[in-house]
Amino acid sequence: MADLPEHVRRNRAYWDAVAGDWVESGRRAWAQDEITWGIWDLPESELRLLPDVDGRDVIELGCGTAYVSGWLARRGARVVGIDNSPRQLETARALQRQFGVEFPLLLGNAEDVPLPDASFDLAISEYGAAIWADPTRWIPEAARLLRPGGELVFLGNGALMMLCVAEYENDPIGDRLLRSYRGMHRFEWPDIEGVEFHLGYGDMIRLLRSSGFEVLDMVELWPRTGAESPVAYVSADWARRWPSEEVWKARRLAG
Ligand SMILES: C[S@@+](CC[C@H](N)C(=O)[O-])C[C@H]1O[C@@H](n2cnc3c(N)ncnc32)[C@H](O)[C@@H]1O
């Protein structure tokens, strides 16, 4: 623990403390047959962001309650989940037992994964390492773990939204930029103990390319007509005009 970077130690304490709040939403997601993306519940059958995972090696970086891993394991993937929070992994193990889907779950930092180079075909993160680990560390680590041709797919908050969200999570979002885009990286909030990371678009593209990836896509997720926001920090009206969530998709180049 003492040798972990400061933000990883803080995020472990934060996620251990809030893990109990995520058990029921994790259970509901595990119970779902369909793969869906993000707070707007957009079906993978429409977005088609994932490669065929049947018989493929997949790692979920910051798996939390591991429902994404569960969805992929049921589709024939050989999945490994890694997460920094022992309490989140306890939930994941309980849900594995409840739903009868078992795969290895590792306690660890997605920025420094104790697994060999080139052992996976897909690295995925849904609000895991994608926003809670330092991208300058976890993205090169994902590149190391992937085989040439393997894909990295990750979902997080929209960069633009991170500049507009209120200082306190329960306050409404506005249509004004509250913070600088230039150099955006580490985010801390007065009412949340954890540390988040969000990059601007150019910085993300350069980081992916310098880590050995070819950028395939960046898909903004838009709420459907009539959808209501399930979270306090962004409204559906806002998210219809500006991207509240983004999925990045990149392919590991050879060499
Ligand atoms: C929003 S939750 C996970 C999302 C997952 N899809 C779910 O909803 O259960 C974020 C997770 O990232 C994990 N996490 C944070 N920093 C991490 C790190 N450096 N390495 C691995 N996992 C990390 C947290 O412990 C937490 O379980």
PDBQT file of the ligand as one rigid body, heavy atoms in Angstrom, charges set to zero:
ROOT
HETATM    1  C1  LIG A 301     -17.100   3.524 -11.229  1.00  0.00    +0.000 C 
HETATM    2  S1  LIG A 301     -16.222   2.166 -10.570  1.00  0.00    +0.000 S 
HETATM    3  C2  LIG A 301     -16.107   0.871 -11.742  1.00  0.00    +0.000 C 
HETATM    4  C3  LIG A 301     -16.869   0.832 -12.884  1.00  0.00    +0.000 C 
HETATM    5  C4  LIG A 301     -17.435  -0.538 -13.119  1.00  0.00    +0.000 C 
HETATM    6  N1  LIG A 301     -17.820  -0.537 -14.501  1.00  0.00    +0.000 N 
HETATM    7  C5  LIG A 301     -18.613  -0.670 -12.176  1.00  0.00    +0.000 C 
HETATM    8  O1  LIG A 301     -19.525   0.127 -12.328  1.00  0.00    +0.000 OA
HETATM    9  O2  LIG A 301     -18.586  -1.461 -11.258  1.00  0.00    +0.000 OA
HETATM   10  C6  LIG A 301     -14.535   2.696 -10.624  1.00  0.00    +0.000 C 
HETATM   11  C7  LIG A 301     -13.577   1.600 -10.191  1.00  0.00    +0.000 C 
HETATM   12  O3  LIG A 301     -12.252   1.959 -10.559  1.00  0.00    +0.000 OA
HETATM   13  C8  LIG A 301     -11.420   1.398  -9.586  1.00  0.00    +0.000 C 
HETATM   14  N2  LIG A 301     -10.097   2.034  -9.651  1.00  0.00    +0.000 N 
HETATM   15  C9  LIG A 301      -9.772   3.296  -9.307  1.00  0.00    +0.000 A 
HETATM   16  N3  LIG A 301      -8.466   3.511  -9.520  1.00  0.00    +0.000 NA
HETATM   17  C10 LIG A 301      -7.949   2.344  -9.990  1.00  0.00    +0.000 A 
HETATM   18  C11 LIG A 301      -6.658   1.926 -10.369  1.00  0.00    +0.000 A 
HETATM   19  N4  LIG A 301      -5.603   2.748 -10.338  1.00  0.00    +0.000 N 
HETATM   20  N5  LIG A 301      -6.508   0.657 -10.808  1.00  0.00    +0.000 NA
HETATM   21  C12 LIG A 301      -7.542  -0.202 -10.853  1.00  0.00    +0.000 A 
HETATM   22  N6  LIG A 301      -8.791   0.147 -10.501  1.00  0.00    +0.000 NA
HETATM   23  C13 LIG A 301      -9.000   1.398 -10.085  1.00  0.00    +0.000 A 
HETATM   24  C14 LIG A 301     -12.144   1.657  -8.291  1.00  0.00    +0.000 C 
HETATM   25  O4  LIG A 301     -11.658   0.859  -7.242  1.00  0.00    +0.000 OA
HETATM   26  C15 LIG A 301     -13.572   1.361  -8.691  1.00  0.00    +0.000 C 
HETATM   27  O5  LIG A 301     -13.940   0.039  -8.412  1.00  0.00    +0.000 OA
ENDROOT
TORSDOF 0
